[in-house]
């Protein structure tokens, strides 16, 4: 089979009822943000964060366990927010923009 015949066969096979992939309204922004999150992995201050709790504002010193729990909760909340943005995006729902902004606000890239 020569190259032009092979190319024709491949193009014909690709056009048989295969719908083109549709990107949601936030797909590109989500991809850029996820790339930035991956790029920040080695930075010491990068990561999910949450507002300081009332308990953290008292005179008590945080324990390693309480810090670990707070970090775990912050990561879980960030993961939920990003997952929501992706779900809305997959549905074509423009509210994915606000959901992504919420996730971005929960993650320090520096």
C-alpha positions in Angstrom: 0.0 0.0 0.0 1.5 3.3 -1.0 1.5 6.4 1.2 -1.4 8.2 -0.5 -3.6 5.1 -0.2 -2.7 4.6 3.4 -3.5 8.3 4.1 -6.8 8.0 2.4 -7.7 4.8 4.4 -6.8 6.5 7.7 -8.8 9.7 6.9 -11.8 7.6 5.8 -11.6 5.5 9.0 -11.4 8.7 11.1 -14.4 10.3 9.5 -16.7 7.3 10.2 -19.0 8.6 12.9 -16.3 9.8 15.3 -17.4 13.1 16.6 -14.7 15.8 17.2 -13.7 16.3 20.8 -15.5 19.3 22.2 -13.7 21.4 24.7 -15.8 23.0 27.5 -15.8 26.8 28.1 -13.0 26.4 30.7 -10.9 23.5 29.3 -8.0 25.7 28.3 -7.9 27.6 31.5 -8.1 24.4 33.6 -5.3 22.9 31.6 -3.1 26.0 32.1 -3.9 26.1 35.8 -3.1 22.4 36.2 0.2 22.9 34.4 1.1 25.8 36.8 0.2 23.5 39.7 2.6 20.8 38.4 5.3 23.4 37.7 5.0 24.7 41.3 5.5 21.2 42.9 9.1 21.9 44.0 8.5 25.3 45.5 8.5 25.3 49.3 5.5 27.6 49.8 3.4 26.2 47.0 0.3 24.2 47.7 -3.3 24.3 48.8 -4.1 26.5 51.7 -7.1 27.6 53.8 -7.8 30.6 56.0 -6.5 30.4 59.5 -8.9 28.8 61.9 -10.1 30.4 65.1 -8.2 27.8 67.1 -5.0 28.7 65.4 -5.4 32.3 66.6 -5.4 31.3 70.3 -2.3 31.3 72.5 -1.7 27.6 71.8 1.1 26.4 69.5 0.0 24.1 66.7 1.1 20.5 66.9 2.6 18.6 64.0 -0.6 16.6 63.9 -2.9 19.6 63.8 -0.7 21.1 61.0 -1.0 17.9 59.1 -4.8 17.8 59.5 -5.1 21.4 58.3 -2.9 20.7 55.3 -5.0 17.6 54.5 -8.3 19.5 54.8 -6.9 22.3 52.6 -5.8 19.8 49.9 -9.2 18.0 50.0 -11.1 21.3 49.7 -8.9 22.3 46.8 -9.3 19.0 45.0 -13.1 19.2 45.4 -13.2 22.8 44.0 -11.0 21.8 41.0 -13.2 18.7 40.4 -16.3 20.8 40.5 -14.8 23.2 37.9 -14.0 20.2 35.7 -17.5 18.7 36.0 -19.1 22.0 35.1 -16.7 22.4 32.2 -17.5 18.9 30.9 -21.2 19.8 30.9 -20.5 23.0 29.0 -21.7 25.1 32.0 -20.1 28.6 32.1 -20.2 28.5 35.9 -16.9 26.6 35.6 -15.2 30.0 35.4 -16.3 30.8 39.0 -15.5 27.3 40.2 -12.0 27.5 38.7 -11.4 30.9 40.2 -12.4 29.4 43.6 -9.9 26.6 43.1 -7.2 29.0 42.0 -7.8 31.1 45.2 -7.1 28.0 47.3 -3.7 27.3 45.8 -0.5 29.2 46.3 1.7 28.8 43.2 4.7 30.5 44.7 
